[in-house]
Amino acid sequence: MRTDSTFKDYQITTYSYDPLIGITSVTPPSGIRQVYIYDTTGKLKEIREMSKTGNLLKEFKYKYKNQ
């Protein structure tokens, strides 16, 4: 849809989703893709720009009580 000339006047955000994990990427109207990276337990670990090795945008650290 993003490259279809029919939608050239609209701002479109596209999402990639893995049913067993969750959102894997988001591309807002700016075109700068955000990649969501999960750890082995399925928790969101990082959000990076453009690819898995791109600039780190956000990092998530989980702290559990009694550990």
Protein Blocks (a to p, Z undefined) as FASTA:
>chain_A
ZZpmklmmpccddddddfklocfbdcdfkopacdddddfkopafbdcehiaklccfbdcd
dddehZZ
